[in-house]
């Protein structure tokens, strides 16, 4: 008589992320993502179409100046003396003639105006994905399913990064299209279209890297704390501090200092914010060099600065995830 064969059921393969949880996070946060993504893209569109189609400054027509001086019976010594009394020395005038106001605009757009809404998104969503659910008790329901803590934290982090990537795809597309329109309207002679294209995407990548770093801070705080208020205080507080320091550090910019509207000591704040690592000058030089534009120099500084931001975000998020898996939860 043959022995009955033992029936074995194949073990179910563990999923890297929980698809139901991912869909739930997508459904509950889609509206906020859409509003802030389109809002951020709109900021770049408005700046490119309104500011980008206007000359930031115009060159001085020295022929007209000389004619005016001659007609008024003035001398250059008198004019120079007047300028000296007004605080415009020859050295300052020479410095002002050499400054690149476009670099200031790039800092204003990609370090301040362009990062505000993505930063708000990172602050809110990172807290909602972990800490807020622990605080209001909904995490207990999630963990009552076959989904374990590791899968939960992986799923939420993957959603966070995926949504951030999607947001910057929208932003980059808006910046590129509007920048291209402004380019063909103005037809500038100091930059070619290839340089504009590469520079735009490098700037957007730098901004994304900064948001990735802030995501590590906020997501790590959300995993570390059981109370939403503490998570917001640490994660959100770090984001706001970085943003304020970036604004204050702008007044220490060498361009502002050279024209007399900045203070060199304010540059100290640039060492307190990760937005300093969005190196628009290095990216611009790199884009010019790669596309063969005049004045371009091969600069790799932006690469290691972006690597620092990406590494910081990954390490802090991983540390927070480990803490979440091991800590006691008030379930």
C-alpha positions in Angstrom: 0.0 0.0 0.0 1.4 3.4 -1.1 2.1 5.9 1.6 0.2 9.1 1.3 2.3 11.9 0.0 2.7 14.8 2.3 1.1 17.9 0.8 3.3 21.0 1.2 2.1 24.5 0.4 4.7 26.8 -1.2 5.8 29.7 1.0 4.4 33.0 -0.1 7.1 35.2 -1.4 7.6 38.3 0.8 6.9 41.5 -1.0 9.4 44.4 -0.8 6.5 46.8 -0.4 2.8 46.5 0.4 0.8 47.4 -2.7 -2.4 48.1 -0.8 -0.6 50.4 1.6 1.1 52.2 -1.3 -2.2 52.7 -3.0 -3.7 54.0 0.2 -0.9 56.5 0.6 -1.3 57.6 -3.0 -5.0 58.1 -2.7 -4.8 60.1 0.6 -2.0 62.4 -0.6 -2.6 62.8 -4.3 -4.6 66.1 -4.1 -1.9 67.7 -2.0 0.8 66.4 -4.4 -1.0 67.7 -7.4 -1.7 71.2 -6.0 1.9 71.7 -4.8 3.4 70.2 -8.0 1.4 72.4 -10.3 2.0 75.4 -8.0 5.8 74.9 -8.1 5.7 74.4 -11.9 3.6 77.6 -12.2 6.2 79.6 -10.2 8.9 78.6 -12.8 6.6 79.3 -15.7 5.7 82.8 -14.4 9.3 83.7 -13.6 10.6 82.5 -17.0 7.8 84.1 -19.1 7.6 87.4 -17.1 11.2 87.9 -15.9 13.0 85.8 -18.5 11.6 87.8 -21.4 12.9 91.0 -20.0 16.5 92.2 -19.7 17.6 92.3 -16.1 20.0 95.2 -16.9 21.0 97.1 -20.0 24.4 98.2 -21.1 25.3 101.8 -20.7 25.7 103.7 -24.0 29.0 105.6 -23.4 28.5 107.6 -26.6 25.3 109.1 -25.2 27.0 109.7 -21.9 29.9 111.6 -23.5 27.5 113.7 -25.6 25.6 114.6 -22.4 28.8 115.5 -20.6 30.0 117.7 -23.4 26.6 119.5 -23.9 26.4 120.2 -20.1 29.9 121.5 -20.0 30.9 119.0 -17.4 34.2 117.3 -16.8 34.9 113.6 -16.0 36.6 114.8 -12.8 33.4 116.4 -11.6 31.4 113.3 -12.4 33.9 111.1 -10.7 33.9 113.4 -7.7 30.1 113.2 -7.5 30.1 109.5 -7.7 32.8 109.3 -4.9 30.6 111.4 -2.7 27.7 109.1 -3.4 29.7 106.1 -2.3 30.5 104.8 -5.8 34.2 104.6 -6.1 36.0 103.5 -9.3 36.7 100.1 -7.8 33.0 99.6 -6.9 31.9 100.7 -10.3 34.4 98.3 -11.9 33.1 95.5 -9.7 29.5 96.3 -10.5 30.2 96.2 -14.2 31.6 92.7 -13.9 28.9 91.1 -11.7 26.5 88.5 -13.1 23.0 89.3 -12.0 21.8 86.1 -13.6 23.6 84.2 -10.9 21.6 86.1 -8.3 18.4 85.3 -10.1 19.3 81.6 -10.3 19.9 81.6 -6.5 16.6 83.4 -5.9 14.6 81.0 -8.1 16.2 77.6 -7.4 17.2 78.1 -3.7 14.2 80.1 -2.4 11.2 80.5 -4.7 11.4 77.1 -6.3 11.9 75.0 -3.2 9.3 76.5 -0.9 6.3 74.4 -2.0 8.3 71.1 -2.4 9.7 71.7 1.1 6.1 72.1 2.5 5.2 68.9 0.8 8.1 67.0 2.3 7.3 68.4 5.8 3.7 67.4 5.7 3.9 64.0 3.9 6.8 62.6 5.9 5.0 63.3 9.1 1.7 61.8 7.8 3.3 58.6 6.6 4.6 57.3 9.9 4.4 59.6 13.0 0.9 60.8 12.5 -0.4 57.2 12.0 1.4 56.1 15.2 0.1 59.1 17.1 -3.6 58.7 16.0 -3.6 54.9 16.4 -4.1 54.0 12.7 -0.7 52.3 12.6 -2.1 49.6 14.9 -4.6 48.7 12.2 -1.9 48.6 9.5 0.3 46.3 11.6 -2.7 44.1 12.5 -2.6 42.9 8.9 0.2 40.5 7.6 2.2 43.6 6.8 5.2 43.9 9.2 7.1 47.0 10.3 9.9 46.6 7.7 7.4 46.4 4.9 5.5 49.4 6.2 8.5 51.6 6.5 9.8 50.5 3.1 6.5 51.1 1.5 6.1 54.6 2.9 9.6 55.6 2.1 9.3 54.3 -1.5 6.1 56.3 -1.9 7.7 59.4 -0.5 10.6 59.3 -2.9 8.5 58.3 -5.9 6.1 61.2 -5.3 9.1 63.6 -4.9 10.6 62.3 -8.2 7.2 62.7 -9.9 6.9 66.2 -8.5 10.3 67.3 -9.9 9.5 65.8 -13.3 6.5 68.1 -13.4 8.6 71.0 -12.2 11.4 70.3 -14.7 9.0 70.1 -17.6 7.4 73.4 -16.7 10.8 75.1 -16.2 12.1 73.7 -19.5 9.0 74.5 -21.7 8.6 78.1 -20.3 12.4 78.7 -20.4 12.5 77.6 -24.1 9.6 79.9 -24.9 11.4 82.8 -23.2 14.6 81.9 -25.1 13.0 82.1 -28.5 11.3 85.3 -27.6 14.4 87.1 -26.5 17.0 85.3 -28.6 19.8 86.1 -26.2 23.4 86.2 -27.6 25.1 85.3 -24.3 23.7 81.7 -24.1 22.8 79.0 -26.6 19.8 76.7 -26.4 21.8 73.6 -25.5 23.3 75.4 -22.5 19.9 76.6 -21.4 18.4 73.1 -21.6 21.2 71.4 -19.7 21.5 74.1 -17.1 17.7 74.0 -16.4 17.8 70.3 -15.7 20.9 70.5 -13.6 19.3 73.3 -11.5 16.2 71.2 -11.1 18.3 68.1 -10.1 20.2 70.2 -7.5 16.9 71.4 -6.1 15.7 67.7 -6.0 18.9 66.6 -4.2 18.3 69.3 -1.5 14.7 68.0 -1.1 16.0 64.4 -0.9 18.3 65.5 1.9 15.4 67.2 3.7 13.3 64.1 3.2 15.9 62.1 5.1 15.6 64.5 8.0 11.8 64.6 8.1 11.2 60.9 7.4 13.9 60.0 10.0 12.2 62.2 12.5 8.8 60.7 11.7 10.1 57.2 12.3 12.0 58.2 15.4 9.2 59.8 17.3 5.8 58.4 18.4 4.2 61.8 18.6 3.4 63.8 15.5 4.2 67.1 17.3 7.8 66.0 18.0 8.2 64.8 14.4 7.0 68.2 13.0 9.1 70.1 15.5 12.3 68.3 14.5 11.7 67.7 10.8 9.7 70.8 10.0 11.8 72.9 12.2 15.0 71.8 10.4 13.4 72.7 7.0 12.3 76.1 8.1 15.6 76.9 9.7 17.4 75.8 6.5 15.1 78.0 4.4 15.5 81.1 6.7 19.3 80.7 6.8 19.3 80.6 3.0 17.4 83.9 2.8 19.7 85.5 5.3 22.8 84.1 3.7 21.7 85.7 0.4 22.6 89.1 1.8 26.1 87.8 2.3 26.3 87.0 -1.4 29.4 88.6 -3.0 27.2 90.3 -5.6 25.0 92.1 -3.0 28.1 92.9 -0.9 29.9 94.4 -4.0 27.0 96.8 -4.7 26.6 97.9 -1.1 23.3 96.2 -0.2 24.8 93.2 1.6 27.0 92.5 4.6 29.9 90.1 4.3 29.2 88.7 7.8 25.8 87.5 6.6 27.6 84.9 4.6 27.9 82.9 7.8 24.3 81.8 7.4 25.2 80.0 4.2 27.2 77.5 6.3 24.0 76.7 8.3 21.8 75.6 5.4 21.9 72.6 3.0 20.6 74.9 0.2 24.2 76.2 -0.1 24.9 72.8 -1.7 22.7 73.8 -4.7 25.7 75.1 -6.5 24.1 77.0 -9.4 27.4 78.7 -10.4 29.2 75.3 -10.8 26.2 73.9 -12.7 26.2 76.8 -15.1 29.9 76.6 -15.8 29.6 72.8 -16.4 26.7 73.3 -18.7 28.5 75.9 -20.7 31.6 73.7 -21.0 29.7 70.6 -22.1 27.7 72.5 -24.7 30.8 74.5 -26.0 29.5 77.9 -24.9 31.9 80.8 -24.4 33.1 81.2 -20.8 32.4 77.7 -19.7 34.8 75.9 -17.3 34.8 72.2 -16.4 33.5 72.2 -12.8 32.6 69.1 -10.9 31.8 70.8 -7.6 28.1 70.4 -8.1 28.5 66.6 -8.4 30.0 66.0 -5.0 27.7 68.6 -3.4 24.7 66.7 -4.8 26.2 63.4 -3.6 26.4 64.8 -0.1 22.7 65.8 -0.2 21.7 62.4 -1.6 23.9 60.5 0.9 22.6 62.6 3.8 19.0 61.8 2.9 19.6 58.1 2.5 21.5 57.7 5.7 19.1 59.6 7.9 16.1 57.8 6.4 17.7 54.4 6.9 18.6 55.3 10.5 15.0 56.3 11.2 13.7 53.1 9.5 15.9 51.0 11.8 14.6 52.9 14.8 11.0 52.4 13.8 11.4 48.6 13.4 13.1 48.2 16.8 11.2 50.7 19.0 8.2 50.1 21.2 5.0 51.5 19.7 2.0 52.6 21.7 -0.4 50.2 19.9 
